[in-house]
Amino acid sequence: MGGEPIVRMAELEIDPNQLETYRALLAEEIEASVALEDGVLSLNAVAIKDRPHHIRILEVYANRQAYEAHLQTDHFLKYKNETAGMVVSLALIDVEPLMMRGKP
Amino acid sequence: MGGEPIVRMAELEIDPNQLETYRALLAEEIEASVALEDGVLSLNAVAIKDRPHHIRILEVYANRQAYEAHLQTDHFLKYKNETAGMVVSLALIDVEPLMMRGKP
């Protein structure tokens, strides 16, 4: 697969009454995506400590094709459908990677 | 080293006139921190595409002690001092990791 990596920050606000369930579905989706899809390079989800229903996900896909394929997977569609009523707002912010480093 | 990981999101606004220089100093600091410090687990810096002087860094340290040690390193102090006049605003947001996954 060629092309530039797609890097994105998702900012979500979740219905506080459904936060536990949302978190479980998100964890399952991330685990499956990175394990099963070659083109999903990393998914790092965090919650803001004093506003735990505000969630941010830093997403790195190998390229546009990998991202489009991800949107069609069973695990992504399950997450998308089952969380639809839990997401109060969602902003997808295109970002440019400046320097991404982690321990091997 | 024991204790819980420290995970944080830094949100910075940089003086647009000094952005090139800032980016070079940030890249150098991230490279050195992850290469030289056992307790700096990952540093991922991105710029928002339509506002490239808005930068976000997702920072993961092994524990509080690793984070405190990081603040005393030569490479961090160089970055901090040399970028002081370039940073228009800095917010440090404590976050809780929900699910962090990446390719090995």
Backbone of each chain as ProteinMPNN parsed JSONL, in Angstrom:
{"seq_chain_A": "MGGEPIVRMAELEIDPNQLETYRALLAEEIEASVALEDGVLSLNAVAIKDRPHHIRILEVYANRQAYEAHLQTDHFLKYKNETAGMVVSLALIDVEPLMMRGKP", "coords_chain_A": {"N_chain_A": [[0.843, -1.202, 0.0], [0.611, 2.16, -0.929], [1.119, 5.75, -0.609], [0.397, 8.63, 1.489], [0.441, 8.613, 5.109], [-2.608, 8.794, 6.996], [-3.545, 10.942, 9.472], [-5.327, 11.674, 12.359], [-7.297, 13.502, 14.711], [-9.832, 12.644, 16.808], [-12.478, 14.173, 18.481], [-14.652, 13.615, 21.001], [-17.822, 13.95, 22.63], [-19.517, 12.267, 25.095], [-22.62, 10.861, 26.116], [-23.048, 11.136, 29.5], [-24.468, 9.257, 31.006], [-24.209, 6.928, 29.634], [-21.632, 6.243, 29.576], [-19.923, 4.187, 30.562], [-20.684, 1.935, 29.027], [-20.13, 2.922, 26.483], [-17.321, 3.202, 26.643], [-16.493, 0.555, 26.861], [-17.273, -0.473, 24.372], [-15.721, 1.1, 22.67], [-13.122, 0.343, 23.429], [-13.103, -2.321, 22.651], [-13.377, -2.019, 19.892], [-11.044, -0.645, 19.166], [-9.036, -2.444, 19.949], [-9.606, -4.615, 18.194], [-9.285, -3.372, 15.668], [-6.55, -2.58, 15.481], [-5.349, -5.026, 15.838], [-6.337, -6.617, 13.725], [-6.251, -5.251, 11.281], [-3.952, -4.463, 8.871], [-3.423, -1.897, 7.97], [-4.152, -0.126, 9.959], [-2.417, 1.749, 11.994], [-2.028, 2.922, 14.552], [-4.104, 3.525, 17.411], [-4.996, 5.656, 19.805], [-6.679, 6.253, 22.628], [-7.952, 8.586, 24.908], [-9.328, 9.939, 27.975], [-10.429, 13.065, 29.178], [-9.351, 14.141, 32.322], [-10.817, 15.653, 34.298], [-13.189, 15.887, 33.012], [-14.582, 13.367, 32.229], [-16.276, 12.361, 30.256], [-15.482, 13.503, 27.964], [-13.68, 12.674, 25.231], [-10.728, 11.813, 23.504], [-9.211, 10.747, 20.525], [-6.337, 9.705, 19.012], [-5.57, 8.922, 15.821], [-3.961, 6.811, 13.527], [-3.519, 5.931, 10.254], [-2.293, 3.849, 7.61], [-2.592, 4.801, 5.003], [-4.864, 6.456, 2.709], [-6.445, 4.473, 1.498], [-6.311, 2.392, 3.374], [-7.671, 3.612, 5.459], [-10.241, 3.946, 4.341], [-10.928, 1.271, 3.994], [-11.012, 0.432, 6.643], [-13.352, 1.669, 7.548], [-15.279, -0.004, 6.576], [-15.192, -2.368, 7.934], [-16.408, -5.123, 9.95], [-16.051, -4.823, 12.735], [-15.71, -2.06, 13.038], [-18.165, -1.091, 12.053], [-19.967, -2.245, 13.841], [-19.215, -0.922, 16.246], [-19.822, 1.739, 15.431], [-22.596, 1.65, 14.929], [-23.636, 0.722, 17.404], [-22.856, 2.68, 19.187], [-24.07, 4.951, 18.345], [-26.247, 6.291, 19.549], [-25.087, 7.283, 21.796], [-23.231, 9.214, 21.444], [-22.78, 12.533, 21.864], [-21.527, 14.672, 20.629], [-19.24, 14.937, 17.888], [-16.141, 15.632, 16.616], [-13.99, 15.617, 13.892], [-10.698, 16.025, 13.351], [-8.397, 16.948, 11.05], [-4.992, 16.327, 11.076], [-1.479, 17.074, 10.907], [1.245, 14.95, 11.13], [3.963, 15.719, 13.226], [6.144, 14.831, 14.798], [6.448, 11.609, 15.721], [7.026, 9.403, 18.163], [7.827, 6.393, 19.854], [8.464, 3.85, 22.339], [9.837, 0.791, 21.14]], "CA_chain_A": [[0.0, 0.0, 0.0], [1.388, 3.387, -0.969], [0.41, 6.958, -0.199], [0.729, 9.258, 2.766], [-0.381, 8.257, 6.266], [-3.717, 9.652, 7.423], [-3.485, 11.114, 10.923], [-6.514, 12.432, 12.717], [-7.713, 13.566, 16.102], [-11.279, 12.669, 17.007], [-12.877, 14.71, 19.786], [-16.026, 13.18, 21.218], [-18.498, 14.104, 23.909], [-20.37, 11.092, 25.26], [-23.675, 10.95, 27.129], [-22.459, 10.612, 30.746], [-25.217, 8.096, 31.502], [-23.884, 5.735, 28.849], [-20.18, 6.293, 29.399], [-19.334, 2.845, 30.795], [-20.947, 1.094, 27.853], [-19.365, 3.49, 25.37], [-15.899, 2.901, 26.817], [-16.285, -0.871, 26.556], [-17.387, -0.648, 22.913], [-14.549, 1.742, 22.059], [-11.942, -0.493, 23.705], [-13.232, -3.51, 21.795], [-13.157, -1.616, 18.504], [-9.616, -0.312, 18.997], [-8.303, -3.714, 20.032], [-9.814, -5.377, 16.959], [-8.781, -2.649, 14.488], [-5.085, -2.636, 15.415], [-4.945, -6.43, 15.728], [-6.789, -7.3, 12.508], [-6.077, -4.468, 10.054], [-2.56, -4.064, 8.634], [-3.307, -0.466, 7.686], [-4.439, 0.703, 11.138], [-1.101, 1.727, 12.643], [-2.226, 3.108, 15.992], [-5.302, 4.199, 17.905], [-4.753, 5.973, 21.21], [-7.858, 6.946, 23.144], [-7.824, 9.087, 26.278], [-10.435, 10.742, 28.489], [-9.946, 14.212, 29.962], [-9.541, 13.659, 33.703], [-11.895, 16.299, 35.039], [-14.42, 15.809, 32.195], [-14.302, 12.032, 31.669], [-17.1, 12.045, 29.092], [-14.805, 14.099, 26.803], [-12.724, 11.652, 24.808], [-9.946, 12.143, 22.307], [-8.565, 9.572, 19.933], [-5.338, 9.995, 17.976], [-5.718, 7.8, 14.89], [-2.964, 6.799, 12.449], [-3.765, 4.919, 9.224], [-1.157, 3.793, 6.675], [-2.907, 5.644, 3.847], [-6.294, 6.683, 2.479], [-7.074, 3.172, 1.213], [-6.423, 1.686, 4.666], [-8.721, 4.283, 6.217], [-11.53, 3.616, 3.728], [-11.186, -0.142, 4.29], [-11.362, 0.377, 8.076], [-14.754, 2.086, 7.717], [-16.173, -1.078, 6.111], [-14.997, -3.603, 8.707], [-17.483, -5.491, 10.879], [-15.85, -4.277, 14.092], [-15.984, -0.616, 13.043], [-19.608, -0.859, 11.864], [-20.602, -2.585, 15.136], [-18.958, 0.228, 17.13], [-20.524, 2.925, 14.93], [-24.038, 1.481, 15.134], [-24.023, 0.549, 18.808], [-22.574, 3.896, 19.963], [-24.69, 6.112, 17.683], [-27.112, 7.001, 20.491], [-24.312, 7.68, 22.981], [-22.303, 10.289, 21.07], [-23.435, 13.843, 21.871], [-20.879, 15.422, 19.55], [-18.04, 14.317, 17.319], [-15.369, 16.47, 15.687], [-12.845, 14.915, 13.31], [-9.755, 17.099, 13.046], [-7.243, 16.482, 10.282], [-3.741, 16.851, 11.62], [-0.235, 16.695, 10.241], [2.21, 14.46, 12.119], [5.221, 16.476, 13.285], [7.156, 13.87, 15.255], [5.747, 10.549, 16.445], [8.043, 8.478, 18.635], [7.457, 5.563, 20.999], [9.338, 2.703, 22.56], [9.48, -0.351, 20.294]], "C_chain_A": [[0.873, 1.245, 0.0], [0.582, 4.557, -0.447], [0.802, 7.411, 1.193], [-0.107, 8.704, 3.912], [-1.496, 9.285, 6.494], [-3.641, 9.734, 8.943], [-4.607, 12.062, 11.326], [-6.724, 12.419, 14.215], [-9.235, 13.616, 16.126], [-11.551, 13.217, 18.41], [-14.353, 14.385, 19.977], [-16.527, 13.633, 22.581], [-19.539, 12.997, 23.993], [-21.436, 11.388, 26.315], [-23.153, 10.331, 28.438], [-23.177, 9.367, 31.273], [-24.879, 6.808, 30.764], [-22.371, 5.565, 28.702], [-19.513, 4.925, 29.569], [-19.469, 1.967, 29.552], [-20.159, 1.596, 26.656], [-17.903, 3.084, 25.462], [-15.595, 1.444, 26.479], [-16.325, -1.114, 25.044], [-16.184, -0.044, 22.193], [-13.302, 0.862, 22.241], [-11.938, -1.721, 22.798], [-12.904, -3.166, 20.34], [-11.679, -1.324, 18.241], [-8.772, -1.581, 18.987], [-8.396, -4.479, 18.709], [-9.163, -4.685, 15.759], [-7.273, -2.793, 14.367], [-4.614, -4.089, 15.25], [-5.214, -7.003, 14.336], [-6.477, -6.562, 11.216], [-4.629, -4.002, 9.922], [-2.413, -2.549, 8.531], [-3.715, 0.444, 8.825], [-3.193, 0.667, 12.014], [-1.181, 1.978, 14.138], [-3.517, 3.856, 16.26], [-5.087, 4.4, 19.399], [-5.886, 6.838, 21.729], [-7.627, 7.339, 24.597], [-9.091, 9.853, 26.646], [-9.843, 11.887, 29.301], [-10.337, 13.981, 31.431], [-10.692, 14.345, 34.42], [-13.197, 16.424, 34.221], [-14.391, 14.461, 31.48], [-15.199, 11.627, 30.508], [-16.589, 12.766, 27.836], [-13.625, 13.217, 26.435], [-12.006, 12.126, 23.562], [-9.23, 10.896, 21.817], [-7.597, 10.06, 18.855], [-5.231, 8.747, 17.097], [-4.673, 7.895, 13.785], [-3.24, 5.613, 11.523], [-2.633, 5.0, 8.205], [-1.367, 4.72, 5.481], [-4.431, 5.719, 3.687], [-7.051, 5.37, 2.277], [-7.295, 2.363, 2.503], [-7.55, 2.285, 5.498], [-10.104, 3.916, 5.671], [-11.909, 2.158, 4.023], [-11.639, -0.322, 5.737], [-12.846, 0.678, 8.296], [-15.746, 1.007, 7.325], [-16.054, -2.356, 6.941], [-16.184, -3.853, 9.643], [-17.3, -4.826, 12.24], [-16.081, -2.769, 14.131], [-17.483, -0.355, 12.934], [-20.393, -1.201, 13.135], [-20.452, -1.416, 16.116], [-19.82, 1.419, 16.724], [-22.025, 2.823, 15.211], [-24.404, 1.465, 16.613], [-23.772, 1.796, 19.644], [-23.319, 5.118, 19.43], [-25.529, 6.944, 18.658], [-26.381, 7.5, 21.731], [-23.461, 8.918, 22.73], [-23.076, 11.602, 20.967], [-22.834, 14.723, 20.777], [-19.597, 14.718, 19.136], [-17.399, 15.317, 16.368], [-14.183, 15.65, 15.214], [-11.883, 15.973, 12.787], [-8.568, 16.509, 12.29], [-5.989, 17.14, 10.835], [-2.57, 16.354, 10.784], [0.708, 16.156, 11.314], [3.486, 15.298, 12.068], [6.356, 15.554, 13.701], [6.426, 12.872, 16.127], [6.804, 9.526, 16.857], [7.518, 7.694, 19.838], [8.462, 4.45, 21.152], [8.892, 1.556, 21.657], [8.75, -1.427, 21.119]], "O_chain_A": [[1.772, 1.376, 0.83], [-0.51, 4.379, 0.093], [1.439, 6.688, 1.96], [-1.268, 8.355, 3.7], [-1.338, 10.475, 6.219], [-3.669, 8.71, 9.625], [-4.806, 13.112, 10.714], [-6.378, 11.457, 14.901], [-9.849, 14.509, 15.543], [-10.941, 12.788, 19.39], [-15.199, 14.832, 19.202], [-15.773, 13.695, 23.553], [-20.341, 12.813, 23.078], [-21.171, 12.089, 27.292], [-22.851, 9.138, 28.479], [-22.558, 8.518, 31.915], [-25.225, 5.719, 31.222], [-21.894, 4.844, 27.826], [-18.632, 4.562, 28.79], [-18.509, 1.347, 29.095], [-19.588, 0.808, 25.903], [-17.31, 2.666, 24.468], [-14.563, 1.14, 25.881], [-15.513, -1.867, 24.506], [-15.689, -0.611, 21.22], [-12.528, 0.67, 21.302], [-10.903, -2.105, 22.253], [-12.235, -3.933, 19.647], [-11.138, -1.717, 17.208], [-7.908, -1.765, 18.129], [-7.384, -4.933, 18.173], [-8.553, -5.35, 14.921], [-6.76, -3.091, 13.288], [-3.601, -4.346, 14.599], [-4.414, -7.785, 13.823], [-6.44, -7.181, 10.152], [-4.136, -3.241, 10.755], [-1.403, -1.986, 8.953], [-3.638, 1.665, 8.691], [-2.938, -0.325, 12.696], [-0.484, 1.324, 14.914], [-3.962, 4.689, 15.471], [-5.005, 3.437, 20.161], [-6.041, 7.993, 21.332], [-7.169, 6.535, 25.408], [-9.821, 10.344, 25.785], [-8.867, 11.698, 30.027], [-11.487, 13.672, 31.742], [-11.477, 13.674, 35.091], [-14.179, 16.998, 34.692], [-14.199, 14.407, 30.265], [-14.912, 10.637, 29.835], [-17.193, 12.655, 26.769], [-12.694, 13.037, 27.22], [-12.595, 12.756, 22.683], [-8.716, 10.101, 22.603], [-7.993, 10.742, 17.91], [-4.856, 7.67, 17.559], [-4.518, 8.95, 13.171], [-3.202, 4.456, 11.941], [-2.08, 6.072, 7.96], [-0.423, 5.349, 5.005], [-5.178, 5.109, 4.452], [-8.145, 5.177, 2.808], [-8.338, 1.736, 2.684], [-8.294, 1.562, 6.162], [-11.022, 3.614, 6.434], [-13.075, 1.854, 4.272], [-12.53, -1.12, 6.025], [-13.511, 0.039, 9.112], [-16.92, 1.078, 7.691], [-16.755, -3.33, 6.668], [-16.868, -2.921, 10.067], [-18.258, -4.328, 12.831], [-16.584, -2.243, 15.124], [-18.017, 0.503, 13.638], [-21.367, -0.526, 13.466], [-21.423, -0.977, 16.733], [-20.472, 2.036, 17.567], [-22.647, 3.781, 15.669], [-25.364, 2.115, 17.028], [-24.392, 1.97, 20.694], [-23.212, 6.203, 20.0], [-25.517, 8.174, 18.591], [-27.0, 8.08, 22.622], [-23.025, 9.588, 23.666], [-23.925, 11.763, 20.09], [-23.558, 15.436, 20.082], [-18.964, 14.01, 19.919], [-18.038, 15.79, 15.428], [-13.459, 15.062, 16.017], [-12.223, 16.731, 11.879], [-7.83, 15.678, 12.819], [-5.94, 18.354, 11.034], [-2.662, 15.36, 10.063], [0.95, 16.836, 12.312], [4.023, 15.554, 10.991], [7.397, 15.497, 13.046], [5.851, 13.236, 17.153], [7.403, 8.864, 16.01], [6.857, 8.245, 20.718], [9.216, 4.137, 20.23], [7.695, 1.372, 21.435], [8.37, -2.466, 20.58]]}, "seq_chain_B": "MGGEPIVRMAELEIDPNQLETYRALLAEEIEASVALEDGVLSLNAVAIKDRPHHIRILEVYANRQAYEAHLQTDHFLKYKNETAGMVVSLALIDVEPLMMRGKP", "coords_chain_B": {"N_chain_B": [[11.03, 0.846, 38.011], [8.108, 1.893, 39.605], [4.525, 2.544, 39.922], [1.789, 4.445, 38.5], [1.309, 5.055, 34.961], [1.864, 8.302, 33.564], [-0.18, 10.267, 31.671], [-0.675, 12.684, 29.228], [-2.065, 15.494, 27.529], [-0.73, 18.01, 25.67], [-1.539, 21.238, 24.642], [-0.661, 23.58, 22.375], [-0.188, 26.941, 21.283], [1.617, 28.502, 18.793], [3.786, 31.171, 17.95], [3.225, 32.269, 14.758], [5.236, 33.337, 13.13], [7.517, 32.163, 14.007], [7.344, 29.533, 13.61], [8.614, 27.507, 12.051], [11.165, 27.277, 13.241], [10.402, 26.592, 15.828], [9.214, 24.066, 15.345], [11.424, 22.548, 14.544], [12.956, 22.532, 16.89], [11.214, 21.228, 18.628], [10.991, 18.701, 17.397], [13.602, 17.75, 17.679], [13.775, 17.606, 20.452], [11.812, 15.669, 21.098], [12.765, 13.406, 19.752], [15.22, 12.988, 21.152], [14.282, 12.595, 23.79], [12.7, 10.225, 23.757], [14.557, 8.433, 22.804], [16.639, 8.516, 24.71], [15.651, 8.388, 27.308], [14.498, 6.023, 29.511], [12.029, 6.118, 30.775], [10.345, 7.678, 29.261], [7.77, 6.975, 27.395], [6.205, 7.424, 25.066], [5.928, 10.07, 22.662], [3.895, 11.971, 20.832], [3.495, 14.235, 18.41], [1.412, 16.533, 16.773], [0.165, 18.772, 14.232], [-2.587, 20.932, 13.742], [-4.355, 20.814, 10.742], [-5.574, 22.986, 9.302], [-4.86, 25.068, 10.891], [-1.937, 25.481, 11.385], [-0.209, 26.422, 13.339], [-1.222, 25.581, 15.67], [-0.645, 23.155, 17.952], [-0.557, 19.819, 19.093], [0.369, 17.545, 21.608], [0.631, 14.257, 22.523], [1.536, 12.733, 25.389], [3.306, 10.188, 27.019], [4.422, 8.915, 29.989], [6.341, 6.668, 32.024], [5.885, 6.746, 34.788], [5.34, 8.964, 37.622], [7.876, 9.641, 38.631], [9.54, 9.252, 36.41], [8.564, 11.257, 34.786], [9.206, 13.563, 36.276], [11.977, 13.371, 36.22], [12.451, 13.679, 33.496], [11.908, 16.409, 33.157], [14.224, 17.565, 34.049], [16.231, 17.033, 32.285], [18.955, 17.715, 29.985], [18.189, 17.986, 27.263], [15.446, 18.535, 27.423], [15.455, 20.938, 28.89], [16.87, 22.614, 27.177], [15.07, 22.731, 24.972], [12.88, 23.932, 26.331], [13.896, 26.415, 27.183], [14.759, 27.58, 24.736], [12.446, 27.739, 23.242], [10.815, 29.385, 24.64], [10.098, 32.048, 23.995], [8.496, 31.65, 21.821], [6.137, 30.407, 22.274], [2.823, 31.039, 22.41], [0.574, 30.264, 23.843], [-0.027, 27.707, 26.281], [-1.504, 24.765, 27.229], [-1.827, 22.247, 29.592], [-3.188, 19.178, 29.75], [-4.471, 16.873, 31.869], [-4.979, 13.501, 31.283], [-6.776, 10.398, 31.107], [-5.672, 7.256, 30.152], [-7.547, 5.312, 27.885], [-7.615, 3.286, 25.93], [-4.815, 2.211, 24.37], [-3.257, 1.497, 21.531], [-0.91, 0.146, 19.221], [0.966, -0.737, 16.262], [3.575, -3.155, 16.697]], "CA_chain_B": [[10.2, 2.0, 38.371], [6.709, 1.535, 39.798], [3.568, 3.65, 39.84], [0.909, 4.546, 37.334], [1.752, 5.935, 33.88], [1.355, 9.68, 33.458], [-0.549, 10.529, 30.276], [-1.051, 14.083, 29.171], [-2.19, 16.153, 26.236], [-0.322, 19.417, 25.67], [-2.092, 22.021, 23.532], [0.16, 24.784, 22.269], [-0.283, 27.862, 20.151], [2.975, 28.984, 18.53], [3.908, 32.376, 17.123], [3.359, 31.799, 13.367], [6.498, 33.801, 12.54], [8.641, 31.373, 14.528], [6.857, 28.155, 13.603], [9.651, 26.605, 11.505], [12.196, 27.07, 14.266], [9.773, 25.84, 16.913], [9.031, 22.669, 14.936], [12.731, 21.879, 14.553], [13.354, 22.319, 18.293], [10.319, 20.194, 19.18], [11.37, 17.404, 16.823], [14.869, 17.369, 18.314], [13.508, 17.271, 21.862], [11.075, 14.404, 21.137], [13.718, 12.366, 19.346], [16.162, 12.73, 22.247], [13.601, 12.113, 25.002], [12.287, 8.82, 23.616], [15.77, 7.623, 22.605], [17.584, 8.516, 25.835], [15.025, 8.229, 28.626], [13.708, 4.792, 29.633], [10.69, 6.376, 31.292], [9.499, 8.411, 28.294], [7.276, 5.854, 26.588], [5.902, 7.926, 23.719], [5.611, 11.486, 22.453], [3.33, 12.082, 19.488], [3.155, 15.641, 18.18], [0.713, 16.803, 15.518], [-0.303, 20.142, 14.009], [-3.912, 20.967, 13.133], [-4.022, 21.108, 9.338], [-5.935, 24.329, 8.832], [-4.288, 26.043, 11.838], [-0.701, 24.727, 11.649], [0.525, 26.883, 14.53], [-1.835, 24.918, 16.827], [0.065, 21.881, 18.059], [-0.952, 18.971, 20.224], [1.335, 16.49, 21.888], [0.174, 13.223, 23.458], [2.763, 12.375, 26.108], [3.139, 9.047, 27.949], [5.586, 8.657, 30.842], [6.154, 5.417, 32.776], [5.341, 7.086, 36.109], [5.607, 10.336, 38.079], [9.331, 9.798, 38.776], [10.069, 9.386, 35.05], [8.167, 12.581, 34.301], [10.007, 14.571, 36.996], [13.352, 13.255, 35.717], [12.416, 14.262, 32.146], [11.929, 17.877, 33.252], [15.581, 18.002, 34.43], [17.238, 16.629, 31.291], [19.52, 18.789, 29.156], [17.436, 18.198, 26.032], [14.184, 19.214, 27.728], [15.721, 22.321, 29.314], [17.214, 23.348, 25.948], [13.791, 22.993, 24.285], [12.053, 24.844, 27.137], [14.491, 27.76, 27.145], [14.861, 28.15, 23.392], [11.115, 27.97, 22.673], [10.01, 30.194, 25.576], [9.574, 33.231, 23.321], [7.714, 31.253, 20.643], [4.882, 29.786, 22.717], [1.81, 32.036, 22.729], [-0.194, 29.692, 24.955], [0.25, 26.29, 26.558], [-2.408, 24.122, 28.185], [-1.445, 20.859, 29.876], [-4.452, 18.551, 30.128], [-4.301, 15.511, 32.383], [-5.935, 12.587, 30.676], [-6.726, 9.0, 31.522], [-5.65, 6.386, 28.969], [-8.662, 4.363, 27.807], [-7.099, 2.141, 25.169], [-3.693, 2.694, 23.577], [-2.758, 0.359, 20.764], [-0.158, 0.458, 18.012], [1.739, -1.854, 15.728], [4.872, -3.292, 17.364]], "C_chain_B": [[8.738, 1.56, 38.494], [5.81, 2.734, 39.607], [2.839, 3.657, 38.513], [1.544, 5.377, 36.229], [1.113, 7.32, 33.996], [1.06, 9.909, 31.98], [-1.132, 11.942, 30.213], [-1.174, 14.548, 27.74], [-1.743, 17.605, 26.423], [-0.931, 20.079, 24.445], [-1.349, 23.341, 23.479], [-0.279, 25.638, 21.087], [1.082, 28.522, 20.011], [2.89, 30.255, 17.694], [4.145, 31.942, 15.671], [4.688, 32.2, 12.718], [7.704, 32.967, 12.971], [8.338, 29.871, 14.43], [7.906, 27.157, 13.108], [10.68, 26.249, 12.575], [11.63, 26.257, 15.424], [9.676, 24.358, 16.557], [10.346, 21.891, 14.958], [13.173, 21.571, 15.989], [12.501, 21.236, 18.939], [10.721, 18.807, 18.684], [12.642, 16.871, 17.484], [14.632, 16.896, 19.749], [12.787, 15.916, 21.964], [11.998, 13.243, 20.796], [14.637, 11.983, 20.51], [15.458, 12.105, 23.445], [13.26, 10.635, 24.894], [13.514, 7.92, 23.45], [16.567, 7.461, 23.898], [16.961, 8.209, 27.186], [14.143, 6.98, 28.656], [12.25, 5.082, 29.988], [9.816, 7.234, 30.402], [9.023, 7.388, 27.272], [6.864, 6.284, 25.192], [5.582, 9.406, 23.755], [5.153, 11.605, 21.007], [2.819, 13.504, 19.293], [2.52, 15.804, 16.811], [0.346, 18.281, 15.456], [-1.673, 20.065, 13.347], [-3.765, 21.52, 11.718], [-4.385, 22.518, 8.916], [-5.524, 25.433, 9.814], [-2.935, 25.493, 12.278], [0.121, 25.237, 12.826], [-0.147, 26.384, 15.816], [-1.331, 23.481, 16.875], [-0.438, 21.123, 19.271], [0.045, 17.846, 20.368], [0.719, 15.526, 22.9], [1.428, 12.605, 24.077], [2.484, 11.219, 27.057], [4.462, 8.794, 28.665], [5.283, 7.437, 31.701], [5.506, 5.667, 34.137], [5.764, 8.517, 36.469], [7.109, 10.621, 38.131], [9.984, 10.005, 37.392], [9.751, 10.772, 34.491], [9.013, 13.676, 34.956], [11.455, 14.558, 36.48], [13.468, 13.896, 34.326], [12.582, 15.782, 32.193], [13.321, 18.427, 33.568], [16.625, 17.673, 33.369], [17.73, 17.828, 30.483], [18.661, 19.056, 27.925], [16.093, 18.878, 26.302], [14.431, 20.675, 28.079], [16.119, 23.195, 28.12], [15.94, 23.726, 25.181], [13.002, 24.077, 25.014], [12.585, 26.276, 27.037], [14.424, 28.371, 25.748], [13.499, 28.425, 22.766], [10.27, 28.935, 23.512], [9.367, 31.4, 24.881], [8.713, 32.925, 22.106], [6.308, 30.763, 21.007], [3.909, 30.875, 23.161], [0.93, 31.538, 23.873], [0.109, 28.207, 25.061], [-0.764, 25.81, 27.575], [-1.959, 22.681, 28.337], [-2.671, 20.17, 30.457], [-4.176, 17.131, 30.605], [-5.39, 14.632, 31.805], [-5.734, 11.185, 31.238], [-6.659, 8.151, 30.257], [-6.835, 5.425, 29.007], [-8.206, 3.102, 27.093], [-6.041, 2.696, 24.224], [-3.116, 1.488, 22.855], [-2.018, 0.829, 19.521], [0.558, -0.779, 17.524], [3.075, -1.938, 16.467], [6.005, -2.751, 16.493]], "O_chain_B": [[8.199, 0.927, 37.586], [6.254, 3.803, 39.188], [3.213, 2.981, 37.555], [2.262, 6.331, 36.531], [-0.017, 7.473, 34.46], [1.944, 9.763, 31.136], [-1.963, 12.331, 31.034], [-0.478, 14.061, 26.849], [-2.309, 18.336, 27.235], [-0.85, 19.545, 23.339], [-1.4, 24.13, 24.423], [-0.684, 25.13, 20.042], [1.637, 29.037, 20.982], [2.019, 30.388, 16.835], [5.161, 31.312, 15.381], [5.203, 31.485, 11.858], [8.777, 33.057, 12.374], [8.988, 29.051, 15.079], [8.063, 26.082, 13.687], [11.015, 25.082, 12.78], [12.285, 25.351, 15.939], [10.015, 23.497, 17.369], [10.379, 20.723, 15.343], [13.694, 20.492, 16.269], [13.007, 20.421, 19.71], [10.783, 17.855, 19.462], [12.737, 15.687, 17.805], [15.218, 15.91, 20.196], [13.122, 15.106, 22.828], [12.004, 12.22, 21.481], [14.81, 10.803, 20.813], [15.99, 11.177, 24.054], [13.501, 9.872, 25.83], [13.511, 6.776, 23.904], [17.112, 6.388, 24.158], [17.665, 7.812, 28.115], [13.162, 6.889, 27.919], [11.346, 4.372, 29.548], [8.664, 7.499, 30.743], [9.779, 6.983, 26.389], [7.145, 5.576, 24.224], [5.045, 9.927, 24.733], [5.924, 11.371, 20.077], [1.846, 13.923, 19.92], [3.021, 15.283, 15.815], [0.229, 18.953, 16.481], [-1.894, 19.219, 12.48], [-3.135, 22.557, 11.51], [-3.597, 23.185, 8.244], [-5.815, 26.607, 9.582], [-2.791, 25.077, 13.427], [1.048, 24.56, 13.27], [0.293, 26.714, 16.917], [-1.562, 22.695, 15.956], [-0.707, 21.699, 20.325], [0.506, 17.269, 19.384], [0.334, 15.929, 23.998], [2.266, 12.031, 23.381], [1.521, 11.268, 27.823], [5.48, 8.5, 28.04], [4.134, 7.19, 32.066], [4.67, 4.88, 34.583], [6.46, 9.182, 35.702], [7.561, 11.693, 37.73], [10.876, 10.84, 37.241], [10.575, 11.38, 33.807], [9.478, 14.598, 34.286], [12.075, 15.611, 36.327], [14.454, 14.566, 34.02], [13.299, 16.366, 31.381], [13.575, 19.617, 33.38], [17.797, 18.006, 33.543], [17.019, 18.82, 30.318], [18.424, 20.211, 27.573], [15.646, 19.704, 25.506], [13.703, 21.556, 27.622], [15.753, 24.369, 28.055], [15.752, 24.879, 24.793], [12.515, 25.023, 24.395], [11.824, 27.222, 26.834], [14.075, 29.541, 25.594], [13.393, 29.25, 21.858], [9.143, 29.263, 23.14], [8.213, 31.73, 25.156], [8.249, 33.843, 21.43], [5.414, 30.711, 20.163], [4.139, 31.551, 24.164], [0.581, 32.306, 24.769], [0.452, 27.545, 24.081], [-0.877, 26.379, 28.661], [-1.736, 21.978, 27.351], [-3.14, 20.537, 31.535], [-3.705, 16.289, 29.839], [-6.572, 14.976, 31.835], [-4.675, 10.845, 31.766], [-7.502, 8.303, 29.373], [-7.098, 4.797, 30.033], [-8.389, 1.991, 27.591], [-6.332, 3.546, 23.382], [-2.562, 0.58, 23.474], [-2.432, 1.777, 18.853], [0.739, -1.746, 18.264], [3.648, -0.91, 16.825], [7.167, -2.786, 16.899]]}, "name": "protein", "num_of_chains": 2, "seq": "MGGEPIVRMAELEIDPNQLETYRALLAEEIEASVALEDGVLSLNAVAIKDRPHHIRILEVYANRQAYEAHLQTDHFLKYKNETAGMVVSLALIDVEPLMMRGKPMGGEPIVRMAELEIDPNQLETYRALLAEEIEASVALEDGVLSLNAVAIKDRPHHIRILEVYANRQAYEAHLQTDHFLKYKNETAGMVVSLALIDVEPLMMRGKP"}
